Amino acid sequence: MIHFVGAGPGAPDLITLRGAELLKKTDVIIYAGSLVNPALLQYAKPGCQVYNSAEMTLEEVIDVMKDAEAKDLDTVRLHTGDASLYGAIREQMDLLDGLEIEYEDVPGVSSFSGAAAALNAEYTLPDVSQSVVITRMAGRTPVPEKESIRSFAEHDCTMVIFLSTGLLEEVSRELMEGGYDADAPAAIVYKATWPEEKVVRCTVSTLAQAAKDNGITKTALILVGGFLGSEYERSKLYDPTFTTEFRKASHS
């Protein structure tokens, strides 16, 4: 069995209980060494075979899985955050389907959740934003034109931008061309929940300079939107004048 496991945003104790238990029992671990905190390998049992997929091709990863299956060994494929976001798991699963190798997907805590926690922020504030766009700038991996940052910026909602720290001048330009004001609030969160975490608050127009001033060149999320401000409406769910299924409104 192959277990695709979300490692969480970085801190070793932010992996799920299920993911940690699988790491403790598995015979083989293939982990995304460029992104996953190596401290998570402390869960591995003695004698566990460990491979760093940052140094491997897709075909080499699959070969390790095939070899483990032939020997009746369990394998954990450890991906950063939650593997459903930019995890390149679909191509692995499709190849495993062709090989008739069984697998499961164990969700994890995404780095975008870790970034919000680092900021003590709520992405969906009443009367500010009720939608979150998770996206990236086009780089070596293209982005469909209808999903450009400029087009998403037109909605003025919360945006979480992955894999774009090296393109911050372009990110700022796209955001402003899409409709964000130059002084709209933004933040850069480097390695959310890791010991070396950095949180930098800035504006849309100063993203590139803020990253430069703080020595941030990669492994960071870009957060943009009014949720980073101070103005919002109180939640209706806990408003004493609002009736819910569980509580009647007071009329005082």
C-alpha positions in Angstrom: 0.0 0.0 0.0 1.2 3.5 -0.8 0.0 6.2 1.6 0.1 9.8 0.2 0.4 11.8 3.4 0.1 15.6 3.9 3.0 16.6 6.1 1.4 19.8 7.3 2.8 23.4 6.9 6.1 22.7 8.7 6.0 22.2 12.4 6.4 18.4 13.2 3.4 18.4 15.5 1.1 19.9 12.9 1.0 16.6 10.9 -2.3 14.8 11.5 -2.5 12.0 14.0 -3.2 9.6 11.1 -0.2 10.8 9.2 2.1 10.5 12.2 1.0 7.0 12.9 1.6 6.0 9.3 5.1 7.5 9.5 5.9 5.5 12.6 4.8 2.2 11.1 5.9 2.5 7.4 8.9 0.7 5.9 9.7 3.2 3.2 9.4 7.0 3.2 9.7 9.1 0.1 9.6 12.8 1.2 9.7 16.1 -0.7 13.0 17.2 0.7 12.9 20.7 -0.8 9.7 21.5 1.1 9.0 19.0 3.9 10.6 19.8 7.3 13.2 17.0 7.8 12.3 17.0 11.5 9.2 14.9 10.5 11.6 12.0 9.8 12.0 11.6 13.6 8.8 9.6 13.4 10.4 7.0 11.3 11.1 3.6 12.9 14.7 2.1 12.9 15.6 0.6 9.6 13.0 2.6 7.6 14.3 3.3 4.1 14.2 7.1 3.4 14.3 8.7 0.0 14.4 12.4 -0.9 12.3 13.0 -3.9 13.8 16.4 -4.6 16.7 14.4 -6.1 14.5 12.0 -8.0 12.4 12.0 -11.2 8.7 10.8 -11.2 9.9 7.5 -12.8 12.4 7.0 -10.0 9.8 7.6 -7.3 7.5 5.1 -8.9 10.3 2.5 -9.2 10.9 2.8 -5.4 7.2 2.2 -4.9 7.1 -0.8 -7.2 10.1 -2.3 -5.4 8.5 -1.8 -2.0 5.3 -3.4 -3.2 7.2 -6.4 -4.6 8.7 -6.9 -1.2 5.3 -6.4 0.6 6.5 -3.2 2.3 4.4 -0.2 3.2 5.4 3.2 1.7 4.6 6.7 2.8 4.8 9.4 0.1 5.2 12.5 2.2 4.2 15.8 0.6 4.3 19.3 2.1 1.1 20.9 3.5 -1.9 19.1 1.9 -1.0 17.2 -1.2 -4.1 18.3 -3.1 -2.5 21.8 -3.6 0.4 21.9 -6.0 1.4 18.4 -4.9 1.8 16.7 -8.2 0.0 13.6 -6.8 -2.4 13.0 -9.7 0.4 11.8 -12.1 1.7 9.4 -9.4 -1.8 8.0 -8.8 -2.4 7.5 -12.5 0.8 5.5 -12.9 0.0 3.4 -9.8 -3.5 2.7 -11.2 -1.8 1.4 -14.3 0.4 -0.8 -12.2 -2.6 -1.9 -10.1 -0.9 -0.8 -6.9 -3.2 0.2 -4.1 -2.9 3.7 -2.5 -4.7 6.1 -0.3 -4.6 9.9 0.2 -4.3 11.2 3.8 -5.0 15.0 4.0 -2.8 17.4 5.8 -2.9 21.0 7.1 -2.0 23.3 4.2 0.5 26.1 4.5 -2.2 28.6 3.7 -3.8 27.6 7.0 -0.4 27.9 8.7 0.0 31.4 7.2 -3.3 32.6 8.5 -2.4 31.3 11.9 0.9 33.1 11.8 -0.9 36.3 11.1 -3.7 35.6 13.6 -6.0 36.3 10.6 -9.3 35.1 9.3 -9.6 34.9 5.6 -13.4 35.2 5.4 -14.5 38.3 7.4 -18.2 39.5 7.1 -18.6 42.5 4.8 -14.9 42.2 3.7 -14.5 38.9 1.8 -16.3 35.6 1.8 -14.1 33.9 -0.8 -10.5 32.8 -0.9 -8.6 32.5 -4.2 -5.6 30.1 -4.1 -3.4 30.7 -7.1 0.1 31.3 -8.4 2.0 33.3 -11.0 2.8 31.6 -14.2 6.4 30.4 -14.3 7.9 27.3 -15.8 4.4 25.9 -15.0 1.9 27.9 -17.1 -1.4 29.3 -15.7 -4.5 29.5 -17.9 -5.2 33.0 -19.0 -8.6 33.0 -17.4 -6.9 32.2 -14.1 -4.4 35.1 -14.2 -3.8 37.0 -10.9 -5.0 40.1 -12.8 -8.4 38.4 -13.5 -8.8 37.1 -9.9 -7.9 40.6 -8.5 -10.9 42.1 -10.2 -13.1 40.3 -7.5 -11.3 42.1 -4.6 -11.5 39.0 -2.5 -8.9 37.3 -0.3 -6.0 36.0 -2.3 -3.3 33.4 -1.3 -0.5 33.2 -3.8 1.8 30.2 -3.8 5.1 29.6 -5.6 5.6 33.2 -6.6 8.1 34.7 -4.2 10.7 35.2 -7.0 8.2 37.1 -9.1 6.9 39.8 -6.7 7.3 42.8 -9.0 5.1 41.0 -11.5 2.7 39.9 -8.8 2.3 43.6 -7.6 1.8 44.8 -11.2 -0.8 42.1 -11.9 -2.7 42.8 -8.7 -2.8 46.5 -9.3 -3.8 46.1 -13.0 -6.6 43.9 -11.7 -8.0 46.5 -9.4 -6.2 46.4 -6.1 -5.0 49.8 -4.8 -1.3 50.2 -4.4 -1.7 50.7 -0.7 -4.0 47.7 -0.2 -2.8 45.5 2.7 -0.6 42.5 1.9 1.7 40.1 3.8 4.5 37.7 3.1 4.7 34.6 5.4 8.0 32.7 5.1 8.0 29.1 6.2 4.8 29.3 8.2 5.0 27.3 11.5 8.7 26.5 11.0 11.2 27.7 13.7 12.5 30.2 11.2 9.1 31.6 10.3 9.0 35.3 9.2 5.8 37.4 9.0 6.1 40.6 7.0 3.2 43.0 6.6 3.3 45.4 3.7 1.2 46.7 0.8 0.5 45.5 -2.7 3.0 47.9 -4.2 5.8 47.2 -1.7 5.8 43.3 -1.9 9.1 43.1 -3.7 10.9 45.6 -1.5 9.5 44.0 1.7 10.8 40.6 0.6 14.2 42.0 -0.3 14.5 43.9 3.0 13.8 40.6 4.9 15.9 38.3 2.7 13.0 36.3 1.5 13.5 34.7 -1.9 11.5 31.4 -1.7 9.2 29.2 0.4 6.8 32.0 1.2 3.1 32.7 0.7 1.8 36.0 -0.5 -1.5 37.1 1.1 -3.6 40.0 -0.2 -6.9 41.5 0.8 -9.0 43.5 3.2 -9.0 40.7 5.7 -5.6 42.1 6.7 -7.2 45.4 7.7 -9.1 46.3 10.8 -12.6 47.0 9.5 -15.2 44.2 9.3 -18.8 43.4 10.4 -19.5 41.2 13.5 -20.6 37.7 12.7 -24.4 37.1 12.7 -24.0 33.7 14.1 -23.1 35.1 17.6 -25.2 38.2 17.4 -27.7 38.2 20.3 -30.3 39.7 18.0 -29.9 36.8 15.5 -32.0 33.6 15.8 -30.4 30.3 14.9 -31.5 26.7 15.1 -30.0 26.4 18.6 -30.7 29.9 20.1 -33.5 32.4 20.0 -32.7 36.1 19.5 -33.0 38.4 22.4 -34.9 41.6 21.7 -33.4 43.8 24.3 
